[in-house]
Amino acid sequence: MPFYHKLGKIPHKRHTIFKKPDGSLYYEQLFGTIGFDGMSSNLYHVHRPTQVKEIKSKLDVSPKIAEGNNIQSYRFHGFKIQPEEDFLESRKSILTNSDCTIQLAAPKSSTEDYFYKNADADEMIFIHKGNGKLRTHLGNIDFKYGDYLIIPRGIIYKIDFETEDNRLFIVESRRPIYTPKKYRNWFGQLLEHSPFCERDIRRPSELETHDEKGDFLMKIKKQNEIFDMIYATHPFDVVGYDGFNYPYALSIHDFEPITGRIHQPPPVHQTFETDAFVVCSFVPRLYDYHPESIPAPYNHSNIDSDEVLYYVDGDFMSRNDIEKGHISLHPAGIPHGPHPGAVERSIGKTETEELAVMVDTFKPLQLTKEAMEIADDTYYQSWLE
């Protein structure tokens, strides 16, 4: 994140002596990105963070690409993904390219027996159903329906769910996830025209510090394989840190929509960005107020990007027969727009209650075998009159 955060105990200066109560030293770690040029935080550990007892098994979790991917629009029935007990096993890759992988998950239980670290990608986890606590080595964050959890690569975490009925929409990004540049000044502060501000962003609190030795199972994802490692000390042993690199939460319900006299283009909904894709939030809002406006979006062609829409709640007025948990894919190279009757229905309407998350990628997405199991491959014909 482009603003400073501090939690726990830290010394007055970086890279200086910081003693425990018994006179021995805490162990400093620079937790940084982009070769000392990106976001970083300075962490102080009770034990050396480098102690690995054993490297055990590894599991290939590469997305399995479906054969015969076509240039056509698809709809996927996301709630057909079956719940599973384990958090990692519940994650099903649906769409992927070299920059990101879009997943669905329906975990039934918390990560009790292991810690997890994604060394490949930043993670954006959108909470469609469920509530609980994200526990990390940089502090904890409570979450609920509508929250985006942004977890930078390398963060060690667990997820504690309070319910068994959990539905997650996940984007793994091999590029850092930032707030949009157009909403920030040259210091990094979010500007007045931004649809959210720093006070909407929930930073970690409740820092857990465990001074424990033993056998701690760590699952680390690297190059699409998950490695099981045994750490010699509890991974949550940070007594304090400061810096700019940490997990955070933002509720889609705190996103303030930008509206106008005539229909506004999708970039007004932008919430996060990378140099490879953007994430947008469609939220309840007043419609356009020009006396002859057409609230429904106009037909448009995605010449440079694939558009993915995850439908969360409400009535998405530009689509017919769309339900919660559906995903639409409109690939680059072909036009798409409102379904038959949507334009006419929208005229005279004053507001919408729709809630959706959009991901626009600048490289083509490939469908996985798991995607085809929940696909409606006749969706491309739904614009026929």
LOFIRO-289647 format. One record per residue: residue in one letter; x, y, z negated of N, C-alpha, C, CB in turn. Coordinates in steps of 0.02 Angstrom, whole numbers, plus 50000, padded with zeros to 5 digits. Glycine has a CB too. Layout:
BEGIN
aXYZXYZXYZXYZ...
// end
This chain:
BEGIN
m500424994050000500005000050000500445006350000499535000049939p500215011550031500625017650034500545022149973500455021450096f500465019349913500515023549854500785019349795499835026549836y501065022849748501455019849695501015016749641501925025049664h501255011049614500895007749560501415005049511500435002149586k501245005349446501685002749393501264998749344502065008549357l501534993049322501174988849274501684985349230500724983649311g501544985149165501984981749118502574986049097502224975349148k503104982649075503704985949049504254986049102503954982448984i504574991849111505134992349158505654996949127504894995149227p506284996349149506805000849122506765007749153507504997849135h507135012449126507115019349149507365020049221507525023849103k507885016149239508185016549306508205009549337508895019649302r508165009349403508245003049438508965000449431508065003849513h509034993849434509684990449438510124992249378510044992349502t509804992949320510174994349258509994989049206510015001549231i510354988949151510254984049098509544984749069510784984949041f509194979049065508524978849035508504972648991507954978649091k508514973648926508594968148879507934965648850509054970248822k507914959148839507364956048802507444957548728507344948348815p506924956148688506984957248616507564953548584506354955248582d507764947648613508314943848584509004946148608508234936348599g509024951348650509654954048673509884951448740510174952648623s509584946048765509754943648832509414947948885509554936148840l509584946848948509344951149002508714948449035509884952049054y508264953049054507754951449102508074951149171507164956649101y507744947549218508024946449284507644950649335508014938949303e508004955249367507694959849415507634956449484508104966349420q507094957849518506994955349587506704960949629506524949149588l507024962449686506734967049734506274962949779507284970749776f505634964549777505114960949816504934965449875504474959249771g505304964649931505264969449985505084966350052505904973149991t504984970850100504764968850167505174972550220504014970050176i505154969850280505454972950340506174975050327505034979150361g506564970350300507284971350292507484977550254507584971650358f507194978550194507334984250150507064990850178508084984850139d506654990550230506394996650260505644997450249506544996750334g505304992150227504584992350218504384993150145504264986150246m503754991550130503504991950062503914987250017502754990050059s504034989549955504404985249908504184986849837505164986149916s504304982149792504214983149721504804980049685503544980049696n504974982749626505494979949583505164976249526505964985449557l505304969749521505014965349471505534963549419504714959049504y505294962349357505734960249302505454953849272505804965949248h505854948349278505644941649258505954939649191505834936649312v505594935449155505864932349094506404927449112505304928949054h506294923649167506774918549190506984920149261506464911449185r507544917149283507754917949352507194915449399508414914149365p507004919449448506464917249493506694912449547506144923249527t507314910149542507624906149595507694898749577508314908849611q507394896649521507524889849495507014884849525507474889749418v507264880649570506854875449601507134868649582506834876349679k506724864449551506944857849529506944852749587506504855449473e506424853249628506334847949678505924850549736505994841649647i506114848549798505704849749857505394843049876506124852849916k504734842849873504394836349883504124835849954503814835549832s503494834349962503204833050028503054839650064502574828850022k502934839050130502694844750169502114842450213503264847850212l501674847150230501074845650267501004850550325500444845950222d500914847850385500814852050444500104854650444500974848150509v500014861250443499344864250444499254868750505499224868350379s499624867150559499564871050620498854870550647500064868650674p498564876050671497904875750702497904870850761497664882650725k497394866850765497334861950819496924865050876496994855250794i497254866750930496934870450984496474865851023497464873551030a495874868251037495394864451077495594864551150494674867251068e495414859351185495544859051257495004862951294495574851751282g495204865851351494704868951395494424875451369494154864251406n494834879651335494594886251315494384890251376495154890151275n493784892951375493514896551432493474904051417492824893851451i493454908051471493324915251463492574916151459493634919551523q492304915251399491594915951389491464918151317491224909351404s490884920851305490684922851238490444916751199490134928251240y490614916551136490414910951092490064913651030491024906651072r489644909351002489394910450934489564904250893488624911850934f489794905350831489974899850786489534900250724490724900150767h489304894550701488884894150641489344892950581488354888350648g489564898450551490074898050499489864894050438490264904750479f489224894350420489004890750360488954883250371488334893450337k489104880950432489144873650443489804870750420489044872150518i490284875150403490904872750371490724869850303491424878550364q490884863550293490674860050232491114861950172490694852550243p490804862950114491194864550054491674858950036490724865849995e492244860750010492744855949985493004858349918493324855150037e493234853749878493464855449811494064860049812493624849149772d494574858249851495214861749849495214868049892495774857049871f495514873349866495534879849901495894879249967495864885049857l496494876349968496874876050030496564871250080497584873850016e496324865450057496004860750102495364863450132495874854150067s495034868050097494404870850122494504875750179494024874150065r495114878250188495244883350238495284880250308495904887150223k494824882250352494774879450419494934884950470494064876450432s495444883750510495644888550562495144888150620496364887250586i494874893950638494354894250690494634897350754493754898250665l494994902950748495274906550805495994908350788494854912950821t496434908250839497144909650823497504912250884497484903250798n498014916250871498514918050922499184918750886498324924650960s499684921450919500354921850889500394927150834500864923250941d499884931450828499894936850778499474935350717499654943050810c498934931550725498474930450669498084923950678497994936450661t497814921650623497364915850623496754917750581497714909450595i496164916650610495534918150576495254911550549495024921650624q495104911550484494884905450450494224906450414495424903150401l493884900850403493304900550358493474895750302492654898450396a493194897050243493314892550187492704892450142493944894750148a492584886550113492044885750064492304881550006491404882450096p492764884449966493044880649909492544880149852493694883949885k492534874449819492064873349764492384874449696491794866249768s493054874249693493374874749628493994879149631493564867849601s494234881049573494814885349567495464881449581494844888549498t496004885249593496654882149602496964880749534497124886649645e496784875149505496994873549436497704870749433496514868649405d497884866349481498484862249473499094864949509498344855449498y499034870549545499604873049582499564880549592499644869549650f500134883349610500184890349631500284890449706500764894049593y500084895849739500134896249812500494902549833499444895849844k500914901849885501254907649915501234906749991501994908249889n500994911850026501014911850099501614915950120500344914750131a502144912450143502744915950164502734917650238503344911650150d502204915550273502124917150344501754923650356501764911550379a501254925150314500764930150334500474933850274500204926950373d500304940250285499844943750241499164940450247499804951350258e498774940550193498104937550195497574942950179498044931650146m497054942950219496454946850203495904941850190496264951950261i495664941550128495134936950109494504941050095495334932550047f493994940150136493354943550125492894938850087493044945850193i492614941250032492184937149989491464937950013492254939149914h491214932950048490514933050070490054930350015490424928950134k490264925049983489894922349925490394920649871489484916049946g490194921749809490604919849752490884925849715491154915449775n491134924549656491484929549617491984925949572490984933749575g492454929849546492964926849504493554931449495493194920349534k494154928549490494754932449476495324929949520494954931849401l495634934749555496264933349589496824934349539496354938049652r497204929149525497754929449478498414929149516497714923649426t498844934049506499484934349542500054935749493499464939649597h500664934749518501244936249475501344943849468501884933149503l500934947849503500944955149495500314957849463501054958449562g499934953449431499334955649396498704952749427499294963149396n498144953649392497514950549410497014955749436497224946849351i496554953349479496034957649507495374953749506496214959949580d494864956349474494194953349478493894954549547493734956149422f493524949649573493214950449638492494947949638493614946649692k492114950449686491414948449693491214949249766490954952749646y490574947949780490284948449847490454955149879489534947549844g490714954849940490874960949977491574963549970490404966149958d491984960249930492674962649920493144960149974492924960449851y493574964649997494174962750034494734961849984494354968050089l495074956149985495684955249947496264955349996495674948549906i496724960049987497314960450029497904957749990497444967850053i498194952350014498734948849978499354948850023498524941549958p499834953250012500434953350054500814946650051500904958950033r501154945150106501544938950108502034938650050501924938250176g502124932550024502594931649969502284932249900503144936449974i501674934849895501344935249830501174928149806500694939649834i501344926649744501164920249714500484921149680501704917949662y500014916649697499344917749668498964911249656498944922149714k498454912049615497924907149604497254910849614497974903949533i496724907049628496054909949629495614906049581495764909849702d495314909649535494834906749488494124908749510494974908949414f493724903749529493024905049548492574903649488492824900649608e492054907849482491564906849429490974902749452491334913549402t490934901449517490374897649545490654892249592489874902249583e490224887549611490424882449660490224884349731490104875749643d489764889049738489524891049805489924897249827488754892549804n490494895949860490934901349881491034901049956491624900849845r490994906849988491104907350061491594913050074490434908550099l492134911450110492674916150122492794916750197493304914050086f492924922950219493144924350287493864926950280492674929650324i494334923550311495044924750299495404926450364495374918750265v495834931450361496284932850417497004932350391496154939950448e497384927750419498104927350405498464931450458498354919950405s498844936450437499164941050484499914940450480498944948350469r500224939050537500954938850538501254945750548501184934250594r500834950750544501034957750543500794960850477500754961750605p501154965550448500904968750386500234972150396501424973850359i499804971650346499134974750348499174981450311498584970050316y498964986750345498994993450316498304996850320499514997750351t498235002350282497665006850294497805010650359497565011750234p497295012650396497405015650462497805022250459496735016950495k498275022950506498695028950509498275035250518499205028350566k497735034650557497335040650572496985043450510496815039150625y496955039550456496635041850394497145044250343496225036250363r497815044150360498325045950311498705052150333498815040150301n498925056250285499385061650301500095059050303499325067450250w500585063350315501275060950324501595058850258501695066350355f501265060150201501485057450137501195050450124501295062150080g500685048550162500345042150152499685042750116500785037550114q499495048750094498865049650059498285049350108498855056350022l497735046050086497135045750127496805052550131496635040450099l496625054650191496375061350204495625061950190496515063350275e495385068050193494685069450176494195066150224494575076950177h494395065050287493935061950334493965054350333494085064350404s494375051550289494415044250283493765041650252495015042150240p493515035850275492895033050247492985029750179492615027950295f493595029750152493715027550083494335031250059493805019650078c494445031249993495035034649966495355030249913494835041549936e495905032749884496295028749838495895026449778496895032649814r495405030449755495035028349696494575022449710494625034249669d494455020949775494055015049793494475008649793493755016049862i495135009449793495585003649797495755001349727496235005449837r495624994849715495734992049648496404988449647495154987149630r496854991149606497524988349601497544983149545498044993949588p498074979149542498114973949490498134976949420498734969549501s497844973349375497884974949304497984968349267497234978749278e497974968549201497984962249161498564957849182497314958449169l499164960449176499764956749195499864950649150500384961249193e499884944649178500024938549141500784937549137499674932349173t501044936449078501754934949070501824928549030502134940849036h502074923249063502154916749032502904915149025501794911249073d503104913948964503794911848950503774904248940504094915548887e503774900548995503694893248992504174889849039502964891249008k504484884449015504884879949057504514873449066505584878749026g504644869949121504304863649134504314862049208503584863949109d503774858849232503694857049302503074860549328503644849249312f503164865349373502614869449398502574868549474502704876949379l502004865949498501924864549568501774870949607501364859449579m502214872449654502134878249699502034875649770502744883049694k501504877949802501384876349873501554882649914500634874049886i502034881949959502274887549999502144886150072503024888949986k501794890850105501674890250176502214893850215500974892950195k502544890250260503074893050301503074889650369503774892350267q503004893550422503004891150491502474885550499503694888550510n501884886950473501304882550480501404875750447501144881550553e501834875450397501894869450355501834871650282502564865750368i501524867550242501474868850170501954864150134500744867950143f502434867150099502944863350062502754863149988503644866550072d502794857349959502694856549887503374856949852502334849749871m503434861749807504054862549769503894862449694504404869149788i504374860349656504314860349584504764865849556504494853449553y504444870949526504814876349495504974874449423504424882949497a505534876949398505764875249331505444879649277506514875749326t505154885349298504844889949250504174892349279505314896049235h503754894749235503094897049255503174903049303502664899049193p502844902749363502924908149412502664914949388502574906349475f502204914949340501944921249313502344923249251501184920649296d502964925349262503394927249205503634934449212503994922449200v503284938549252503474945549262503234949649202503174948349328v503694953449172503504957749115503314964749137504084958149065g503514966549199503344973049225503614973949295503614978549179y503334978849331503584980349398503334987349417503344975049450d503644990049469503384996249499503564996249573503665002549462g503175000149611503315000549682502685001149723503704994549704f502734999049786502194999949835501944993349864502435004449891n502244987749845502074981249874501724976949822502714977649901y501054976249829500654972649780499974970949812500574976749714p499604966249784498934964749810498434970049785498704957749787y497884970549822497364975249801496694973149829497534982549824a496164976249805495484974749827495134981049849495084971249772l494704980449899494274985949921493594982949938494574989649984s493064985649909492394983149923492124986149987491914984649864i491824981950029491494984450089490934989250071491224978650132h490654988550010490114992949988490364999949970489774989849927d491025000849964491315007349952491555010750016491895006849904f491445007550073491615010450138491055015350158491725004950193e491225021650167490725026750184490695027750259490895033450148p490125026150291490095026250364490135033250393489445022950387i490435033650451490485039850489489935039750542491195040850522t489495044650542488925044750588488945051150629488255044150549g488505051450680488485057250723487825057950759489045056950774r487755063050801487135064250837487005058850890487155071050871i487545056150919487465050650967487895044850943487665052951039h487825039050976488145032950953488905033750947487975027250999q489175031950890489885032450877490245025950899490015033750802p490865026650925491225020750948491485016550890491815022750993p491655010150902491875005750848492455008250806492064999250877p492945012150833493495014450789493275018350728493965018650828v492665021150726492465024750665492345019850607491815028750679h492295013450622492195008350570492845005350546491735002850597q493415007750571494055004650557494215005050482494615007850598t494454999350455494604998750384495334997050371494154993450352f495614992450411496314990550406496604990150476496404983750368e497274990150479497594989450544498264986050538497684996250577t498464982850592499154980750604499334983150674499244972850596d499934981550697500094983350766499844978050815500844984250774a499464973150790499224967750833498464966850831499554961250812f498134969650781497404969350777497154974550727497164962250756v496504975850729496194980350681495604976650649495954986950715v495414978950589494834976350553494354982150542495034973050484c493704981050557493194986250549492634983650503492914988450617s492304988350470491734986750425491114990050452491884988950352f490604986050467489944988750485489504988450423489624984750545v489274994250400488924994650337488254998350346489354998350284p487794997750297487165001550302487295009050312486745000450239r486925011950358487055019050375486445021950411487685019750420l486415028550413485915032050453486095031550526485835039450431y485585030950568485715030750640485825037850667485125027450677d485995038050731486125044350766485505048850764486335043050840y485625055350761485065059950750484935064750809485185063950687h485245063550867485045067150927484335065050944485535065750987p483895069750964483195067850975483095062551030482805073950994e483575061751074483505056751127484045051351122483545060051196s484325050451062484865045651054484615038451060485215046650986i485065034151082484945026851082485415023851030485055023651154p485145021850973485585019250920485965012850939485175017950859a485675008750982486015002551001486655004151039485544998151045p487175000151031487795001451067487705000451142488354996851041y488085004151180488085003551252488484997351273488365009851286n488354994851332488754989351359489484991751366488474986851428h489944987451349490644989351356491064983251371490894992851292s491644984451400492114979151417492724979551372492314979651492n492904973851344493524973451305494074971351353493454968451244i494374976151387494894974551434495534972551399495024980351481d495664975551340496304974551306496254970751241496614981151293s495654968551220495614965251156495034960251154495534970351100d495124955151113494584950451096494224953151035494864943251083e493554952951036493154955550980492834949750943492614960451006v492954949650877492654944550833492224948250782493214940250797l491594946250777491144949150727490904943750679490544952650761y491014944950615490774940350563490164943650530491334938650510y489594940450535488964943450511488854941550438488364941050555v488794946550396488774945650324488064945950297489204950850289d487694951250316487034952150287486644957150330487084954550213g485984957550318485564962450351485374960350422485904969050353d485064964950458484824963750526485284967350574484084966050535f485684963550612486144966650659485754968250723486754962150674m485574974550731485054976450780485254975250852484884983650771s485894974750868486084973750937486064966450959486774976350949r485924961950912485934954750927485264951550911486494951350887n485094946550951484514942350938484754935850906484104940951003d484364933150860484504926450833485194926050800484444921250887i485364930950758485994930850721485834930150647486404937350734e486204925650613486084924350542486734925350502485824917150532k486654925450436487234926050392487744920550407487014925850318g488374922350409488894917450420489034915950492488724911250385h488644918750538488794917750609489404921950628488184919750653i489764919450678490334923050706490224923450781491014919550689s490304929450810490284930050883490984931650907489784935450905l491154928850966491784930251000491634932951068492234923951004h491844939051081491784942151147492484943451173491354948851145p492724939151218493434939551239493564945251288493644933051270a494194947151292494404952251339494254950051410495164953751331g494094954951452494014953651523493304953151547494354947451539i492824952551501492114952251521491714957151479491834944951513p491194960251508490804965051469490324961651421490414969551516h490144965251369489614962851325489244968951299489894958651266g488674967751268488264973251244487644970551209488064977751302p487164974951198486564972951160486164967651198486114978951146h485854963251160485434958051189484794961051220485244952751135p484474957451264483854959951294483344962051241483544954651341g483084968051248482594970651201482884974751145482204965151172a483554974151133483854977551076483864985151086484564975051065v484004987351147484024994551160483334997551146484244996051232e482824994451173482144996951166481934996951092481654992851208r482104991651056481924991250985482254996650944482094984450957s482854998650964483245003350924482995010550928483965003050944i482665012250983482455019150994481945021250940482155020051064g482085026750907481645029150854481815026650785480945027250869k482255021550781482465019150715482925024250682482815012250721t482875024750616483255029850580483845027050539482795033550535e483865020550526484405017750486484475010350498484275019050411t485035007650477485165000450482485434997950416485654998950540e485294991650400485544988550339486064983250355484964985350300e486334983250416486804978050437487454978350397486964978750512l487754972450388488394971750354488804966550392488304969750278a489374968550417489784963950457490514966150455489534963750530v490954961350469491674962550473491884961050545492074958150422m492244965650576492474964650644493244964350646492214970250690v493504959850686494224959350699494324959750774494524952650669d494694964850796494874965650867495614964250874494694972850892t495784959050913496484957150923496714959550992496574949550916f497344961250997497614963751060497924958251103498124969151046k497954952251077498144946351116497554941551116498784942851087p497484937551169496914932851173496934927851115496924929151239l496334926151091496254921151039496114914351070495694923150989q496384909151040496234902351061495744899151011496884898151067l495284895251037494814891650994495144885250969494154890051033t494984883450908495234877150880494714871650887495434878150806k494934865550874494464859950875493934860750821494844853250864e494114863550764493624864750711493124870050731493974866750645a493334874850772492864879850798492344876650843493244885450835m492564872150886492104869150934491574864850899492484864950984e491734862450839491244858450801490664862550776491584854950743i490754869250771490214873550746490014878650799490444877150681a490204877450862490094882250915489424881250949490654881850967d489124886850969488554886951015488834889251082487954891750989d488994884351125489334886251187488854888251242489764880551210t488204889051225487724891951273487594899251257487064887951273y487934901851206487824908751185487944913751242488284910451127y488404912151287488554916751342487954917951387489134914051383q487464913551384486864914251426486304918251391486594907451444s486444920551330485904923851291485734930851315486114924151218w486094933451364485924940051392485474939451454486564943751412l485344933251475484894932351533484184934551516484894924951555e483864937951561483184940351548482674935151570483054946951585
// end
